[in-house]
Amino acid sequence: MAGTLLSVGVVLCTSTLAVGFVAAGGAAVVSQRLAGAADAAALAAADAAAGAVVGTPCDLAAHVAAASGGLLTSCDLDGMVATVAVSGSFGPVAATVGARAGPPERQ
């Protein structure tokens, strides 16, 4: 009888740990996906602001963010420098990631 209870306890503990690790891994994947979407959206907006591509910078950023699975929540332009924020969710948890792109600052 004691061996059965021990086996059930080990299986229960292992199952709980597995569910926790899977949830943490999924959140890390979503975080990296959003970071990539924010980087791509900022680059698209900066390219449009610099005239390298045709279009409105923030509209292009929204399109790129949506294509990457995110939602553009803010887009600010300062000359040719674009700063964007992209949000998404993993289950009930929402996350927002920011990125900035443009020419390097002059010293």
Z-matrix of the N, CA and C atoms (Angstrom, degrees):
N
C 1 1.445
C 2 1.527 1 111.29
N 3 1.331 2 117.42 1 -39.96
C 4 1.459 3 120.74 2 -178.36
C 5 1.526 4 110.78 3 -66.30
N 6 1.322 5 116.62 4 -35.63
C 7 1.464 6 120.25 5 178.41
C 8 1.522 7 111.82 6 -65.83
N 9 1.315 8 117.72 7 -35.21
C 10 1.460 9 121.91 8 178.66
C 11 1.521 10 110.42 9 -66.75
N 12 1.317 11 117.24 10 -45.13
C 13 1.459 12 121.00 11 178.92
C 14 1.525 13 110.86 12 -64.08
N 15 1.320 14 117.12 13 -39.90
C 16 1.457 15 120.83 14 178.09
C 17 1.524 16 110.45 15 -64.01
N 18 1.303 17 117.58 16 -42.38
C 19 1.466 18 122.00 17 178.80
C 20 1.521 19 111.21 18 -63.26
N 21 1.305 20 117.66 19 -43.16
C 22 1.460 21 121.90 20 178.43
C 23 1.530 22 110.20 21 -63.59
N 24 1.318 23 116.69 22 -41.58
C 25 1.467 24 120.80 23 178.53
C 26 1.521 25 112.06 24 -64.01
N 27 1.323 26 117.35 25 -42.00
C 28 1.464 27 121.15 26 178.92
C 29 1.525 28 110.46 27 -65.39
N 30 1.311 29 117.80 28 -43.72
C 31 1.468 30 121.11 29 179.32
C 32 1.521 31 110.49 30 -64.64
N 33 1.317 32 117.88 31 -41.36
C 34 1.460 33 121.59 32 179.21
C 35 1.529 34 111.15 33 -64.25
N 36 1.309 35 116.86 34 -44.25
C 37 1.468 36 121.10 35 179.26
C 38 1.535 37 110.71 36 -64.98
N 39 1.303 38 117.51 37 -43.39
C 40 1.460 39 121.61 38 178.90
C 41 1.523 40 111.14 39 -63.91
N 42 1.310 41 117.08 40 -40.92
C 43 1.465 42 120.60 41 178.44
C 44 1.520 43 111.51 42 -64.22
N 45 1.312 44 117.15 43 -41.58
C 46 1.463 45 121.28 44 179.08
C 47 1.524 46 110.52 45 -63.38
N 48 1.324 47 117.52 46 -44.59
C 49 1.460 48 120.95 47 177.72
C 50 1.526 49 111.64 48 -63.25
N 51 1.312 50 117.44 49 -40.58
C 52 1.463 51 120.87 50 -179.72
C 53 1.519 52 111.34 51 -63.02
N 54 1.324 53 117.15 52 -43.45
C 55 1.468 54 120.79 53 178.54
C 56 1.525 55 110.15 54 -63.06
N 57 1.322 56 117.77 55 -41.38
C 58 1.465 57 121.18 56 178.72
C 59 1.520 58 112.10 57 -64.10
N 60 1.325 59 117.34 58 -43.54
C 61 1.470 60 120.64 59 179.48
C 62 1.523 61 111.86 60 -66.76
N 63 1.307 62 117.49 61 -37.52
C 64 1.464 63 120.40 62 177.54
C 65 1.525 64 110.62 63 -65.35
N 66 1.316 65 117.29 64 -41.46
C 67 1.470 66 120.57 65 178.51
C 68 1.525 67 110.85 66 -64.78
N 69 1.325 68 117.92 67 -42.73
C 70 1.466 69 120.84 68 178.80
C 71 1.523 70 110.88 69 -65.68
N 72 1.305 71 117.93 70 -40.21
C 73 1.456 72 121.14 71 177.50
C 74 1.519 73 112.22 72 -64.93
N 75 1.312 74 117.13 73 -40.59
C 76 1.465 75 120.86 74 177.54
C 77 1.511 76 112.12 75 -64.20
N 78 1.329 77 117.06 76 -39.55
C 79 1.464 78 120.73 77 177.90
C 80 1.520 79 110.91 78 -65.84
N 81 1.327 80 117.64 79 -37.50
C 82 1.466 81 120.78 80 177.64
C 83 1.524 82 111.33 81 -65.84
N 84 1.308 83 117.33 82 -39.11
C 85 1.465 84 120.94 83 177.88
C 86 1.524 85 110.53 84 -64.30
N 87 1.319 86 117.69 85 -44.43
C 88 1.466 87 121.57 86 179.27
C 89 1.526 88 110.09 87 -63.40
N 90 1.312 89 117.53 88 -40.10
C 91 1.459 90 121.40 89 178.72
C 92 1.526 91 111.43 90 -61.32
N 93 1.306 92 117.56 91 -44.92
C 94 1.466 93 120.89 92 179.57
C 95 1.528 94 111.43 93 -68.36
N 96 1.325 95 117.05 94 -36.29
C 97 1.470 96 120.46 95 177.35
C 98 1.523 97 110.22 96 -63.88
N 99 1.321 98 117.00 97 -42.88
C 100 1.461 99 120.42 98 178.44
C 101 1.527 100 111.87 99 -66.82
N 102 1.323 101 117.18 100 -37.02
C 103 1.463 102 120.01 101 177.60
C 104 1.529 103 110.49 102 -63.87
N 105 1.315 104 117.52 103 -41.25
C 106 1.460 105 120.63 104 176.54
C 107 1.511 106 112.33 105 -65.24
N 108 1.321 107 116.50 106 -39.79
C 109 1.469 108 120.39 107 177.95
C 110 1.520 109 110.98 108 -64.82
N 111 1.329 110 117.67 109 -40.32
C 112 1.469 111 120.83 110 179.14
C 113 1.527 112 110.80 111 -66.94
N 114 1.326 113 117.28 112 -41.62
C 115 1.463 114 120.41 113 177.93
C 116 1.524 115 111.22 114 -61.63
N 117 1.319 116 116.40 115 -46.55
C 118 1.465 117 120.33 116 -179.60
C 119 1.522 118 111.87 117 -64.72
N 120 1.331 119 117.08 118 -39.42
C 121 1.462 120 120.68 119 179.31
C 122 1.525 121 111.06 120 -66.07
N 123 1.336 122 116.79 121 -41.19
C 124 1.469 123 120.04 122 178.44
C 125 1.519 124 110.93 123 -64.85
N 126 1.311 125 117.67 124 -40.90
C 127 1.462 126 120.77 125 177.98
C 128 1.523 127 111.46 126 -64.63
N 129 1.325 128 117.06 127 -40.23
C 130 1.467 129 120.25 128 178.68
C 131 1.524 130 110.72 129 -64.05
N 132 1.321 131 117.09 130 -42.86
C 133 1.463 132 120.39 131 179.54
C 134 1.525 133 110.73 132 -65.96
N 135 1.328 134 117.58 133 -41.83
C 136 1.460 135 120.73 134 179.56
C 137 1.527 136 111.30 135 -65.97
N 138 1.326 137 117.68 136 -38.69
C 139 1.469 138 120.70 137 176.85
C 140 1.519 139 111.11 138 -63.31
N 141 1.322 140 117.09 139 -41.55
C 142 1.468 141 120.15 140 179.02
C 143 1.525 142 110.51 141 -67.93
N 144 1.332 143 117.42 142 -38.29
C 145 1.461 144 120.57 143 179.39
C 146 1.533 145 111.17 144 -66.53
N 147 1.325 146 116.36 145 -33.30
C 148 1.466 147 120.82 146 179.86
C 149 1.524 148 112.27 147 -82.29
N 150 1.324 149 117.57 148 -10.33
C 151 1.455 150 121.08 149 -179.95
C 152 1.512 151 113.95 150 88.39
N 153 1.330 152 117.84 151 8.85
C 154 1.459 153 121.22 152 179.34
C 155 1.528 154 111.82 153 -71.85
N 156 1.327 155 117.35 154 -28.74
C 157 1.464 156 122.44 155 175.69
C 158 1.521 157 108.24 156 -132.04
N 159 1.309 158 115.35 157 157.10
C 160 1.458 159 121.03 158 -178.03
C 161 1.521 160 109.32 159 -89.11
N 162 1.313 161 116.74 160 135.31
C 163 1.456 162 121.29 161 176.20
C 164 1.514 163 111.79 162 139.84
N 165 1.314 164 114.54 163 170.56
C 166 1.456 165 121.44 164 176.72
C 167 1.528 166 108.01 165 -81.49
N 168 1.329 167 118.06 166 128.90
C 169 1.471 168 119.94 167 -174.40
C 170 1.526 169 114.85 168 -53.80
N 171 1.316 170 117.81 169 -49.29
C 172 1.466 171 119.23 170 -176.00
C 173 1.532 172 112.13 171 -71.67
N 174 1.337 173 117.32 172 -30.91
C 175 1.461 174 119.60 173 175.66
C 176 1.522 175 110.58 174 -66.36
N 177 1.334 176 116.94 175 -41.64
C 178 1.462 177 119.85 176 177.05
C 179 1.527 178 110.93 177 -65.01
N 180 1.325 179 116.44 178 -40.24
C 181 1.458 180 119.63 179 178.72
C 182 1.532 181 110.90 180 -62.13
N 183 1.321 182 117.13 181 -41.86
C 184 1.465 183 120.71 182 178.69
C 185 1.522 184 110.96 183 -63.84
N 186 1.323 185 116.34 184 -40.38
C 187 1.470 186 120.68 185 179.58
C 188 1.528 187 110.47 186 -64.68
N 189 1.319 188 117.50 187 -45.06
C 190 1.469 189 121.37 188 -179.67
C 191 1.524 190 110.70 189 -66.11
N 192 1.328 191 117.46 190 -41.73
C 193 1.469 192 120.65 191 178.77
C 194 1.529 193 110.99 192 -62.79
N 195 1.329 194 116.59 193 -41.50
C 196 1.466 195 120.14 194 179.26
C 197 1.526 196 110.93 195 -66.42
N 198 1.334 197 116.71 196 -38.71
C 199 1.466 198 120.25 197 179.43
C 200 1.530 199 110.88 198 -65.67
N 201 1.315 200 116.64 199 -26.32
C 202 1.461 201 121.38 200 179.16
C 203 1.520 202 112.78 201 -91.68
N 204 1.308 203 117.78 202 1.14
C 205 1.451 204 121.29 203 177.32
C 206 1.512 205 115.16 204 92.67
N 207 1.329 206 117.81 205 14.65
C 208 1.464 207 121.00 206 179.16
C 209 1.512 208 111.29 207 -115.95
N 210 1.307 209 116.16 208 178.62
C 211 1.454 210 122.89 209 178.11
C 212 1.523 211 107.65 210 -127.17
N 213 1.331 212 116.99 211 121.92
C 214 1.456 213 121.53 212 179.45
C 215 1.525 214 108.65 213 -70.59
N 216 1.337 215 116.97 214 119.28
C 217 1.455 216 120.41 215 -178.71
C 218 1.519 217 112.72 216 -103.40
N 219 1.334 218 117.31 217 -23.96
C 220 1.458 219 119.47 218 174.09
C 221 1.517 220 109.73 219 -153.19
N 222 1.330 221 114.58 220 150.70
C 223 1.458 222 121.46 221 179.90
C 224 1.529 223 107.18 222 -148.80
N 225 1.327 224 116.46 223 116.30
C 226 1.455 225 121.89 224 179.77
C 227 1.522 226 109.09 225 -123.61
N 228 1.327 227 115.45 226 137.33
C 229 1.460 228 121.17 227 177.56
C 230 1.518 229 109.20 228 -116.64
N 231 1.320 230 115.66 229 135.35
C 232 1.455 231 122.86 230 174.06
C 233 1.524 232 105.94 231 -129.96
N 234 1.332 233 115.93 232 89.50
C 235 1.458 234 120.39 233 -172.78
C 236 1.518 235 109.23 234 70.47
N 237 1.334 236 116.05 235 -117.11
C 238 1.463 237 120.30 236 178.40
C 239 1.525 238 112.13 237 -103.70
N 240 1.313 239 117.22 238 11.25
C 241 1.463 240 122.18 239 179.29
C 242 1.526 241 108.86 240 -99.67
N 243 1.317 242 115.79 241 124.56
C 244 1.466 243 121.69 242 -179.74
C 245 1.522 244 109.69 243 -109.90
N 246 1.318 245 115.97 244 133.58
C 247 1.464 246 122.66 245 174.72
C 248 1.519 247 107.13 246 -123.07
N 249 1.331 248 116.28 247 122.27
C 250 1.465 249 120.90 248 -176.89
C 251 1.521 250 110.42 249 -126.83
N 252 1.320 251 115.13 250 160.92
C 253 1.461 252 122.93 251 172.01
C 254 1.523 253 107.60 252 -131.24
N 255 1.312 254 116.06 253 132.03
C 256 1.468 255 122.46 254 -179.72
C 257 1.518 256 107.74 255 -122.33
N 258 1.328 257 116.22 256 134.64
C 259 1.461 258 120.16 257 -179.54
C 260 1.519 259 110.62 258 -119.91
N 261 1.301 260 114.06 259 159.90
C 262 1.459 261 122.43 260 178.17
C 263 1.515 262 107.62 261 -164.21
N 264 1.322 263 116.21 262 -177.97
C 265 1.462 264 118.40 263 -178.90
C 266 1.519 265 110.63 264 -142.12
N 267 1.320 266 114.16 265 155.73
C 268 1.459 267 123.19 266 173.75
C 269 1.516 268 105.79 267 -127.45
N 270 1.307 269 115.03 268 96.90
C 271 1.459 270 119.52 269 -174.29
C 272 1.519 271 109.51 270 66.57
N 273 1.322 272 118.14 271 -128.21
C 274 1.467 273 120.09 272 -179.71
C 275 1.528 274 113.80 273 -84.40
N 276 1.323 275 117.79 274 -4.30
C 277 1.459 276 121.82 275 -175.38
C 278 1.531 277 110.24 276 -96.63
N 279 1.330 278 116.95 277 124.76
C 280 1.461 279 122.06 278 178.11
C 281 1.525 280 109.40 279 -98.87
N 282 1.330 281 115.44 280 146.68
C 283 1.461 282 120.83 281 179.07
C 284 1.518 283 109.25 282 -136.92
N 285 1.326 284 116.12 283 148.01
C 286 1.457 285 122.14 284 176.82
C 287 1.525 286 108.19 285 -130.95
N 288 1.340 287 115.30 286 134.10
C 289 1.462 288 121.78 287 -178.82
C 290 1.517 289 108.25 288 -125.21
N 291 1.316 290 117.25 289 137.63
C 292 1.457 291 121.94 290 178.93
C 293 1.517 292 111.50 291 -109.95
N 294 1.345 293 115.81 292 156.01
C 295 1.469 294 122.09 293 177.04
C 296 1.516 295 108.96 294 -150.80
N 297 1.324 296 114.95 295 155.44
C 298 1.462 297 121.82 296 -179.15
C 299 1.498 298 107.50 297 -134.97
N 300 1.349 299 117.05 298 138.09
C 301 1.461 300 121.42 299 178.49
C 302 1.518 301 109.72 300 -144.79
N 303 1.301 302 116.05 301 149.79
C 304 1.454 303 122.15 302 179.31
C 305 1.508 304 110.02 303 160.75
N 306 1.325 305 116.61 304 -177.01
C 307 1.454 306 119.03 305 179.36
C 308 1.526 307 110.83 306 -68.61
N 309 1.331 308 117.32 307 156.58
C 310 1.470 309 119.03 308 -179.54
C 311 1.519 310 111.61 309 -66.45
N 312 1.315 311 114.94 310 153.17
C 313 1.460 312 120.40 311 179.12
C 314 1.521 313 109.13 312 -73.65
N 315 1.315 314 116.18 313 141.69
C 316 1.464 315 120.33 314 178.15
C 317 1.518 316 108.80 315 -83.80
N 318 1.298 317 116.23 316 140.42
C 319 1.480 318 121.61 317 -179.74
C 320 1.509 319 111.25 318 -89.70
